[in-house]
């Protein structure tokens, strides 16, 4: 009889990765980030265990998006949120979202690729997104994500 491997908390080591989003396509960038947050790049990956690493995203405002043949994705893609009051539905296009809060566009794309439960919410806390080139995590010695 074979036993399944289940890592202990002391065996999990978390790395730090940095990604430059300048000129990268939003969806392809989000898949790489979600894979790293989940820990699927590690040989000891176990579903249901938080084995992922921390990811730092730089230049969030310079991310690129692809369009369709008829319309540009910047004008057709929209984000919705509701205030909780009657008539409180707010909608913003991807173009406006990237202009005002580019970190929210990347966070929403990554969140769509993570499990929508307690584990996914805790994984999303390990994602650090910055609009500029600088970040305050130099002591963790992040490596570039390839």
Secondary structure, DSSP 8 states (H G I E B T S, - for coil): --------GGG----EEEEE-TT-BHHHHHHHHHHHHHTTTSTT--TTS----EEEEE-GGG-B----SSS-HHHH-EEEEE-SSTT-EEEEEHHHHHHH-HHHHHHHHHHTTS-SSHHHHHHHTTEEE-SSS--S-GGG--EE--
